[in-house]
């Protein structure tokens, strides 16, 4: 009997595919990094998403629009999440790796 190339139906108990984490997709891959200065929320920004110029707190040079970079803000601040989010900063990826 010839082999069928059609995909087989999956049963209700078959769940081999990993569950998709929608929150990670919506937040752009935000993660928490622990450093000597505390815990930080870190999110990568792609060149397409970088539409404004910023000043990198690591080197005081501009992070030019269209440049991939990192956005970081405190994850363990005392004044609450809204205050931490308002204090977020845009870093060059290299400056974030060596600084803070």
C-alpha positions as CSV (number, residue, x, y, z in Angstrom):
1,X,0.0,0.0,0.0
2,X,1.4,3.4,-0.9
3,X,2.4,5.9,1.8
4,X,0.1,8.9,2.4
5,X,1.7,12.3,2.6
6,X,-1.3,14.0,4.1
7,X,-0.9,15.1,7.7
8,X,-2.7,12.9,10.1
9,X,-5.3,14.1,12.5
10,X,-4.2,14.6,16.0
11,X,-6.3,13.2,18.9
12,X,-7.5,15.2,21.8
13,X,-4.8,13.8,24.1
14,X,-1.9,14.6,21.7
15,X,-0.2,17.8,22.7
16,X,3.4,17.6,21.5
17,X,3.7,21.2,20.5
18,X,4.9,23.7,23.2
19,X,2.5,26.3,24.4
20,X,3.1,29.7,22.9
21,X,3.8,32.4,25.4
22,X,1.7,35.3,24.2
23,X,3.0,37.7,26.9
24,X,6.5,37.2,25.6
25,X,5.5,38.0,22.1
26,X,3.5,41.1,23.1
27,X,6.3,42.5,25.3
28,X,9.0,41.9,22.7
29,X,11.0,39.5,24.7
30,X,11.2,41.3,28.0
31,X,13.3,39.6,30.6
32,X,14.6,40.3,34.1
33,X,18.4,40.5,34.6
34,X,20.0,40.5,38.1
35,X,23.1,42.7,38.5
36,X,25.0,44.1,41.4
37,X,22.9,47.2,41.2
38,X,19.6,45.3,41.5
39,X,17.1,43.6,39.3
40,X,16.3,45.1,35.9
41,X,13.6,44.6,33.3
42,X,15.4,44.5,30.0
43,X,13.8,44.6,26.5
44,X,15.5,44.6,23.1
45,X,14.5,47.1,20.6
46,X,15.0,46.3,16.9
47,X,16.1,48.8,14.3
48,X,12.6,49.0,12.9
49,X,11.2,49.8,16.3
50,X,13.8,52.5,17.1
51,X,12.1,55.6,15.9
52,X,13.6,58.3,18.2
53,X,17.0,59.4,19.3
54,X,18.1,58.8,23.0
55,X,21.2,59.4,25.0
56,X,22.8,56.3,26.4
57,X,23.4,56.6,30.2
58,X,26.4,54.3,29.8
59,X,28.5,56.4,27.5
60,X,26.5,59.6,27.1
61,X,26.5,59.3,23.3
62,X,23.4,59.3,21.2
63,X,21.4,56.1,20.5
64,X,20.4,57.1,17.0
65,X,17.0,56.2,15.5
66,X,17.2,53.0,13.5
67,X,19.8,51.5,15.8
68,X,19.1,48.2,17.7
69,X,19.5,48.8,21.4
70,X,18.3,47.9,24.9
71,X,15.6,49.5,27.1
72,X,16.1,48.9,30.8
73,X,14.2,49.9,34.0
74,X,14.2,48.8,37.6
75,X,12.3,45.6,38.5
76,X,12.8,46.1,42.2
77,X,12.2,49.8,42.8
78,X,10.7,51.1,46.0
79,X,8.3,53.6,44.5
80,X,6.2,51.1,42.4
81,X,6.0,49.8,38.9
82,X,4.7,53.1,37.4
83,X,7.7,55.0,38.8
84,X,10.1,52.3,37.6
85,X,8.6,52.4,34.1
86,X,8.9,56.2,34.0
87,X,12.6,55.8,34.8
88,X,13.4,53.5,31.9
89,X,16.5,54.3,29.9
90,X,17.7,53.4,26.4
91,X,21.2,51.9,26.3
92,X,23.5,50.8,23.5
93,X,23.6,47.0,23.7
94,X,27.4,47.0,24.3
95,X,27.1,49.6,27.0
96,X,24.5,47.6,28.8
97,X,26.6,44.5,28.7
98,X,29.7,46.2,30.3
99,X,27.9,48.8,32.5
100,X,25.5,49.0,35.3
